[in-house]
């Protein structure tokens, strides 16, 4: 989805509107940087062994039934990526 941010500046470039294209390329770059930072934070939390604790939030007694919370994940860096992985067969089997 991030690559869609390049469509508008590309179109402006084709229209020889360099100033507008540069402005939107800068915006796309900021978005890519922010997403990269979010991904790095998520990976760091997972590598540090905090994935399950973060996902369970305050409900530490539900370690065997944490799947039920996937509809209401807490606001932690790794949860935004987990929802994209969950439906895949490879992820569920792992």
C-alpha positions in Angstrom: 0.0 0.0 0.0 2.8 2.4 0.7 3.8 2.4 -3.0 0.5 4.1 -3.8 1.9 7.3 -2.3 4.1 7.5 -5.3 1.2 7.7 -7.8 0.4 11.4 -7.3 3.9 12.8 -7.5 4.6 10.6 -10.5 1.5 12.0 -12.2 2.6 15.6 -11.4 6.0 14.8 -12.9 4.4 13.6 -16.1 2.5 16.9 -16.2 5.8 18.8 -15.9 4.6 20.2 -12.5 8.0 19.7 -10.8 7.2 21.7 -7.7 4.0 19.8 -6.9 5.7 16.5 -7.7 8.6 17.3 -5.3 6.2 18.2 -2.6 4.3 14.9 -2.9 7.5 12.9 -3.2 8.6 14.5 0.1 5.3 13.6 1.7 5.7 10.0 0.4 9.3 9.8 1.8 8.0 11.0 5.2 5.3 8.3 5.2 7.9 5.6 4.2 10.2 6.7 7.0 7.4 6.7 9.5 6.3 3.2 8.5 9.9 2.0 8.6 10.2 3.3 12.1 7.0 1.6 13.1 8.2 -1.7 11.6 11.5 -1.4 13.4 9.7 -0.8 16.7 7.5 -3.8 16.2 10.4 -6.1 15.4 12.3 -4.8 18.4 9.4 -5.6 20.7 9.0 -9.1 19.3 12.8 -9.8 19.5 12.8 -8.6 23.1 10.1 -11.2 23.9 7.2 -8.9 24.5 4.8 -10.0 21.8 2.4 -12.1 23.9 2.5 -9.8 26.9 1.8 -6.7 24.7 -1.0 -8.5 22.9 -2.7 -9.7 26.1 -2.5 -6.3 27.6 -3.8 -6.4 31.2 -5.4 -9.8 30.7 -2.4 -12.0 31.7 -4.5 -14.9 32.8 -5.7 -15.6 29.2 -2.4 -17.0 27.9 -4.1 -20.1 26.5 -7.0 -18.1 25.0 -5.4 -15.0 23.6 -6.7 -15.6 20.1 -10.1 -14.2 21.1 -8.6 -10.7 21.4 -7.5 -10.4 17.8 -10.6 -8.3 17.1 -9.6 -5.8 19.8 -5.8 -5.7 19.7 -4.1 -3.2 22.0 -2.3 -0.3 20.5 1.2 -1.7 20.4 3.6 -1.6 17.4 3.4 -5.2 16.4 -0.4 -5.5 16.4 -0.8 -3.6 13.2 1.3 -6.2 11.3 -0.1 -9.2 13.1 -3.6 -8.6 11.7 -2.2 -8.9 8.2 -0.3 -12.1 9.0 -3.0 -13.9 10.9 -5.3 -15.1 8.0 -2.4 -16.8 6.3 -2.1 -20.6 6.7 1.7 -20.4 7.1 1.4 -18.1 10.1 -1.3 -20.1 11.8 0.7 -23.3 11.5 3.9 -21.7 12.9 
